[in-house]
Structure formats: structure tokens, C-alpha cells
Amino acid sequence: VQLQAFGGGLVQPGGSLRLSCAAPGGTLEYYNIAWYRQVPGKEREWVSCINRSDGRTYYRESAKGRFSISRDSAKKAVYLQITDLKPEDTAVYYCAADKRELCAVVITPDLDFDIPAGEHDSWGRGTEVTVSS
């Protein structure tokens, strides 16, 4: 599936954004969808995932509370709502898809959730989020 992520932009600290991930002309109904972000010079970091089968959601610990992943009712888009944006949220945000039964969440040694980037079959182009006053 070809994915497209959009909705990024320049936002002041404390503001909110809703990022969207869609498959133009298609559906995301059969895919787990994950969001990642990457700061230049750093590794891509998993943020959140939503199961294709039951809609269960997963977040890395640092994303809980300010990030919210959801699907639209037509299952043509997956959203990542970010509130109380902070300068450290500045990154390029990517969405990724796979057809596993569930999001391939693993438990890290420090007891956080993570999903290795290699678990996904498709990636969208990123959308840039800049948080600055």
C-alpha cells in the first residue's frame, strides 16, 4: 500500500496538531498503522500503533498523554493527534503499515514498548513538524 502522511507544520509550543496517514484511492482497513518520528542525525523512533483487527492502540511511554492515534470510521485514514507540543517534538513524522494480526510491539529492556522499523511493509513520506516560538 502506498501511504501518504500529511498535516505537519510550524506550531508554537503548547499548540496542537493532527497528523494524517492515508492511502490515496485506497483503504487502511487491513493494515496495522504505526507512527514514527525522526530528528536529523538520530534514529527513527516509534511513537504509536493501532491494530487493524481490534483497534487497540499502543504508545511508547514518552508519548502517553499527549499523543493519540485513531482511525476514521471509513478506515481510510489514521490520525496522530499531538497536544501540548514541545520543541523536542520537532521531527519528521512517518506512518508505516503492515498486515500482521496485531501491531508487532516488543518490550524493551527498560520495560517500554517499541516496534522495530523493519516490521512494516510500507512507509509513507514523512511530514515535518516544527515546534518553535
Salt bridges, closest charged atoms under 4 A:
GLU45 OE1 - ARG37 NE 2.85
GLU45 OE2 - ARG60 NE 3.97
GLU61 OE1 - LYS64 NZ 3.15
ASP84 OD2 - LYS86 NZ 3.28
ASP89 OD1 - ARG37 NH1 2.93
ASP89 OD2 - ARG66 NH1 2.76
ASP98 OD2 - HIS120 ND1 2.99
GLU101 OE1 - ARG52 NH2 3.44
GLU119 OE1 - ARG100 NH2 2.57
